[in-house]
């Protein structure tokens, strides 16, 4: 494991794991574990459910057995996470293609969870060596070896939290399939409703209304004593001399407009009451 640092620098999830290790205050313990990892003392790493099982060669002929685990999320918590994944098209597309989205942590934080442990104390570890310190150099070696494993398969992070890659993809496909069916059914119902409304319309009579107004409505007819013409006053036209009725042109126009105004008002009231109309 001589290139774990180079690999980790290319993958954000591996880098996050190394940052977690760097935050540990007992640097010497981890330094010994890093040397063990570089020397190839980690003989094997395998996963048993959400637990990591490893064998690390120490000073004794028989390799020591190391186990690591994180707190798994509950079924309900994973349900919320997968539902959030399905709602983000880019996340769903990448996960279904077997790729880890760059900002996958947003899905977990949106549901009050953290994909990564906050401190090394959140990582549960055991070793069969006689060293009482935790982490011992054998556990620390597995910590660094996991950085490589995360680069190779970032879905290991999900497995440590209680879900395999296959389970997440299966749940995601099932949820998105259900959402598509619901959306399709709703779209079809909307289309049927629109089509039904279209066929029920009669464009020739759409703007006609032949029913009388309700008796509770009060129609207020405009006053004949004072109209807008009275308010505006006489039209300022020049007077015509020799008019037999001694009326000016302005008076004649005002008289005519007054007649038109009253006629229009009467017809408007009759139309409102649906009297004498078609």
Protein Blocks (a to p, Z undefined) as FASTA:
>chain_A
ZZlmmmmmmpmklmmmmmmmmmpmblmlmmmmmmmmmnopambdcdehjaccdddddfbf
bdcddddddddddfklmmmmmmmmmmmmklmmmmmnopacfklmmmmmmnopafbafblk
lpccddfbfbfbdcdfklmmmmmmmmmmmmmmmmlmmmmnopafklmmmmmmmmmmmmmm
mmmmmmmmmmmmmmmmmmmpcfklmmgcfbdcdfkbccddddfkbcfklmnopaddddde
hianlpafklmmmmmmmmmmmmmmmmmmmmmnopoiZZ
